[in-house]
Amino acid sequence: MAAQVGLLRHNLFARRQFKPAVLKARLPADLRLHELRHTYAVSCIASPGDLLRSDAAHGHSSITVTYNTYVHLFPERDQEITRSLEQFDRPADGL
């Protein structure tokens, strides 16, 4: 018999599937499903060019919401952006 597909009830899923899987994997017993959402978002943002993918997967209202939620975890990105923008401030050779 095929499994019935429908609305996912967070509490039932957490109790019946998620928590047993967490314990079986020997992860911290207090791990919450929402923490995996954050882990995925951070992984997407850490990957070059995948901020849009994270935004779409999380259903945020805009990419700005995604960025503002997680940008504090990547202070080195500001330095990378600054270095890449500085190249536009230099005159081109031969001009």
N, C-alpha and C positions, 0 to 999 in steps of 0.2 A: 504494500500500500504506500503510495506517495505521500510525502510530508505535505501538510497543508501550509500554503504560503499566505501570509496576511500581516496585519499590524504587529510589530514587535513591541512587546511590553517590557520596558527596561527592567523592572523589578523581577519579573519571572525569568527573563534571560539571564540576569546577573546571578540569581540564586541557582537556577537549574543548569546553566551551561558555563557561564564565565567563571564563577568562583571555583567550581570543581576543576576546571582547566588550569586556573591559576595555581591551585594547590598541587595538582598533578605535575605541573611544570616546575614546582618548587620555587615559585616566585613569592614575594612578600604577600602574606595573607590579606593585608589591607589595600592591595593594589585595586584601583578603581578603573572601570572601563573608560572614563573620561580622560584618565592619564594617558591611555594609549592613543587617544585622539590628539593630544598635545605632542606626543612622541612622533606621530606621523607628520603633523604639521611642521615640526622643527626639522625633521628629516627632509621634507620637501623643500623647505626654505634653504637648508644647508646645501642642497643640490643646485648646481648652477641653472638658473632659468626656470625653476619649478615653483615659483611663488603662485603663479596662476593655477597650477594643478592643485596646490594646497587649498587655495581659495575656493575652487570649484568643489573639491571633495568635502570641504567643511560647510559649505552652504552659507558662507558669510555674505552679507549684503553687498560688500564691495571688497576689492583687493586692499583698500586702505584699512579696513577693519582687520583683515588678516595680518597685514604688515604691522599695524600698531599693536596688535596683540602679542606678537612674537619678536619684534625687532630688538628688544632689549637683550635678547639672548645672543645677539651677533654684533658686538661692538666693533669687531674687526672689519665688518662690511663697510662701515662708514669710512675707515681708512682706505679700503680698496677703491671705493667710489671716488674719494678725494684724489687719490693717485691717478686714477684713470681720467678724471676731468682736468687735471693739471696739464695733461698733454695738449689740450686745446688752447692753453694760455701761452704756449711757446710758438714763436714764429717758425714757419716752415723754412727749410733750407732753400737758399737761392732766391729769397724774396727780399 
